[in-house]
Amino acid sequence: MNNNLHHAMNEQLSNWAVLYVKLHHFHWYVKGPHFPTLHEKFEELYDLAAEKLDELAERILTIGGKPLSTMKEYLEHATLKEADQGGNEANMLQLAVQDLQALVAGLQTTAKLAEEAGDDATTDLFVGQIGELQKQIWLLSATLG
């Protein structure tokens, strides 16, 4: 496996893991007039993150790599940051949109590396994840107004 691709895939795996934990934080701590809707939406998003995290780790294993698997490793390699303890529902929504946009950018870069390496299946995996995230960004952005 291409070392640059392996590193990039593990970076995106780390981003999914950090996002998974962050979305749980938002799910548990969101308050405000849109609580029921956002509480449910953040759960939907962390379920999506768990699915994509597993999908990516299995792909890394399939092509002979070693996926990172500890929080320490994820925090060292992720470009996304953990949630802080503050924030209201609008802030949480804005942070979620920003994180999803950053994740899309990282996935696009990694998809290009996979394409350059001639790994069509990995490229397709990332293209699929990008499409799903773009839809979520649109939905969350519409909620923000």
C-alpha positions in Angstrom: 0.0 0.0 0.0 1.2 3.5 -0.8 2.5 5.2 2.4 1.0 8.6 1.5 -2.4 7.0 0.9 -2.1 4.9 4.1 -1.3 8.0 6.2 -4.1 10.0 4.5 -6.6 7.2 5.1 -5.7 7.0 8.8 -6.0 10.7 9.1 -9.6 10.5 7.8 -10.2 7.5 10.0 -9.1 9.7 13.0 -11.3 12.5 11.8 -14.3 10.2 11.8 -13.5 9.0 15.3 -13.1 12.5 16.7 -16.3 13.6 15.0 -18.1 10.5 16.4 -17.2 11.5 20.0 -17.9 15.2 19.3 -21.4 14.5 17.9 -22.2 12.4 21.0 -21.2 15.5 23.1 -23.5 17.7 21.0 -26.3 15.0 21.3 -26.0 15.0 25.1 -25.6 18.7 25.7 -27.7 20.5 23.1 -30.2 22.8 24.7 -32.7 25.3 23.2 -35.9 25.6 21.3 -34.8 23.0 18.7 -33.7 20.4 21.2 -35.9 17.5 20.0 -34.9 17.9 16.4 -31.2 18.5 17.0 -30.9 15.8 19.7 -32.2 13.3 17.1 -30.1 14.8 14.3 -26.9 14.5 16.2 -27.7 10.9 17.0 -28.3 10.2 13.3 -24.9 11.9 12.5 -22.9 9.9 15.1 -24.5 6.7 13.8 -23.4 7.7 10.3 -19.9 8.5 11.7 -19.7 5.0 13.3 -20.7 3.4 10.1 -18.1 5.3 8.0 -15.4 4.8 10.6 -15.9 1.1 10.4 -16.1 1.1 6.6 -12.9 3.0 6.3 -11.0 0.8 8.9 -12.1 -2.3 7.1 -10.9 -0.9 3.7 -7.5 -0.1 5.2 -7.2 -3.7 6.4 -8.4 -5.0 3.1 -5.6 -3.3 1.2 -3.0 -4.4 3.6 -2.8 -1.4 5.9 -3.1 -1.0 9.7 -5.9 1.3 10.8 -5.3 3.4 13.9 -7.5 2.2 16.7 -7.0 4.2 19.9 -8.2 7.6 21.0 -4.6 8.7 21.6 -3.8 7.9 18.0 -6.9 9.5 16.7 -6.2 12.7 18.5 -2.6 12.8 17.3 -3.6 12.3 13.7 -7.0 14.0 13.3 -7.3 17.5 11.8 -10.6 17.9 13.6 -10.6 19.1 17.2 -12.6 17.8 20.2 -15.6 19.7 21.4 -15.3 22.1 24.3 -17.8 22.2 27.1 -19.6 25.4 26.0 -21.9 26.3 23.2 -25.5 26.7 22.4 -27.5 24.9 19.7 -26.6 27.4 17.0 -22.9 27.1 17.9 -23.1 23.3 17.9 -24.8 23.4 14.5 -22.2 25.7 13.1 -19.3 23.6 14.4 -20.9 20.5 13.0 -21.2 22.1 9.6 -17.6 23.3 9.7 -16.4 19.9 10.8 -18.3 18.1 8.0 -16.9 20.6 5.5 -13.4 20.0 6.7 -14.0 16.2 6.6 -15.2 16.5 3.0 -12.1 18.4 2.0 -9.9 15.8 3.6 -11.8 13.0 2.0 -11.5 14.7 -1.4 -7.7 14.9 -1.0 -7.5 11.3 0.0 -9.7 10.2 -2.9 -7.3 11.9 -5.3 -4.4 10.0 -3.7 -6.3 6.7 -4.1 -7.1 7.6 -7.7 -3.4 8.3 -8.4 -2.5 5.0 -6.8 -4.9 3.3 -9.2 -7.1 2.1 -6.3 -10.6 2.5 -7.8 -12.4 0.7 -4.9 -10.9 3.1 -2.3 -11.6 6.1 -4.5 -15.3 5.0 -4.8 -15.5 4.6 -1.0 -14.4 8.2 -0.5 -16.6 9.5 -3.3 -19.6 7.8 -1.6 -18.7 9.3 1.8 -18.3 12.8 0.3 -21.7 12.6 -1.3 -23.4 11.6 1.9 -21.6 14.4 3.9 -22.5 17.0 1.3 -26.2 16.2 1.8 -25.8 16.4 5.6 -24.0 19.8 5.2 -26.9 21.1 3.1 -29.5 19.9 5.7 -27.7 21.4 8.6 -27.0 24.6 6.8 -30.7 25.0 6.0 -31.4 24.5 9.7 -29.0 27.4 10.5 -30.9 29.6 8.1 
